[in-house]
Amino acid sequence: MKNLLLTTLLLMACTPTQTKIAAVSNENVKENRVIENSKTYISIDFAKTQLIKDTSTYILIDKPIAIIILPDSTWSNQQQKELGEDGWNEIVADHDYYQSDAMDLLEKNGIEVKFFNTNKQFYKFIKSDKSVYCIDKSKMKDKWGLILFNKDKNPVFWNNTSIEDALKYIYSK
């Protein structure tokens, strides 16, 4: 019962504010969800920053992509301490399952999924109209999921159990 409660609380914390968890089955990891506005992704304006000019501090993104985002070790260590090893391992397994499904679907639809193993602080997205959208990765230190970007839209953050609506909205697939 404790694991069920912890799983529910962490999923609620990790999912967008538009999604409410109604029930979680610990046996099958199935969810009954009520989705408001049918969105499983959120704006990342909270991490937006000014235009970055120093090329040594950013990764340039100029094509449709899904970027894997991991929380920083401080956040992960705190969560593991609070949840205990078994609870944390269950959360990690559930997250990995849903993210793996999402990455498979993205790749099947021709969307590159990439993890950037770098210490650069910023992502600089170039849109089709040549406008720039910069993200400060330090403002996403407690985020765990995917940044979804298509050149015609601002990037968004996804961390949920289903990516179909984001795939339609972001990539028109």
Residue pairs with C-beta under 8 A, 6 or more apart in sequence:
2 87
3 26
3 86
3 87
3 90
4 24
4 26
6 83
6 87
6 90
6 91
7 24
7 26
7 87
7 90
7 91
7 94
8 21
8 24
10 79
10 83
10 91
11 21
11 24
11 31
11 94
12 20
12 21
14 95
14 144
14 145
14 159
15 21
15 40
15 159
15 160
16 39
16 40
16 41
16 42
16 157
16 159
16 160
17 42
18 35
18 36
18 37
18 39
18 40
18 42
19 33
19 34
19 35
19 36
19 39
19 40
19 160
20 33
20 34
20 35
20 36
21 31
21 33
22 31
22 32
22 33
22 34
23 31
23 32
24 30
24 31
25 31
29 94
29 97
31 161
33 161
38 165
39 165
39 166
39 169
40 158
40 160
40 161
40 162
40 163
40 165
40 166
41 148
41 156
41 157
41 158
41 160
41 165
41 166
41 169
41 170
42 156
42 157
42 158
43 154
43 156
43 157
44 135
44 140
44 147
44 154
44 155
44 156
44 157
45 154
46 139
47 135
47 136
47 137
47 139
47 140
48 133
48 134
48 135
48 136
49 122
49 134
49 135
49 136
49 139
50 134
51 132
51 134
52 58
52 122
52 124
52 134
56 120
57 120
57 121
57 122
58 120
58 121
58 122
58 123
58 124
58 134
59 116
59 118
59 120
59 122
59 123
59 124
60 124
60 126
61 67
61 123
61 124
61 125
61 126
61 149
61 155
62 125
62 126
62 151
63 112
63 151
64 111
64 112
64 149
64 150
64 151
64 171
65 111
65 112
65 113
65 114
65 149
66 102
66 103
66 106
66 111
66 112
66 113
66 114
66 146
66 147
66 148
66 149
67 113
67 114
67 115
67 116
67 123
67 146
67 147
67 149
68 99
68 103
68 113
68 114
68 115
68 146
69 140
69 143
69 144
69 145
69 146
69 147
69 157
70 115
70 144
71 79
71 141
71 142
71 143
71 144
72 141
72 142
74 141
75 141
75 142
79 88
79 91
80 88
83 91
95 144
95 159
98 160
98 161
98 162
99 145
99 146
99 159
101 163
102 146
102 158
102 162
102 163
103 113
103 146
105 163
105 164
105 167
106 113
106 146
106 163
106 167
107 113
109 167
109 171
109 173
110 173
111 167
111 171
111 173
113 146
120 137
121 136
121 137
121 138
122 134
122 135
122 136
122 137
123 134
123 135
123 137
123 147
123 155
124 132
124 133
124 134
125 132
125 133
125 134
125 135
125 149
125 154
125 155
126 132
126 151
127 133
127 151
127 152
127 153
127 154
128 151
128 152
133 154
133 155
135 147
135 155
140 157
143 157
143 159
144 159
145 157
145 158
145 159
145 160
146 157
146 158
146 159
146 163
147 155
147 156
147 157
147 158
148 155
148 156
148 157
148 158
148 166
148 170
148 171
149 155
149 156
149 170
150 170
150 171
150 172
153 169
153 170
156 166
156 170
158 166
167 173
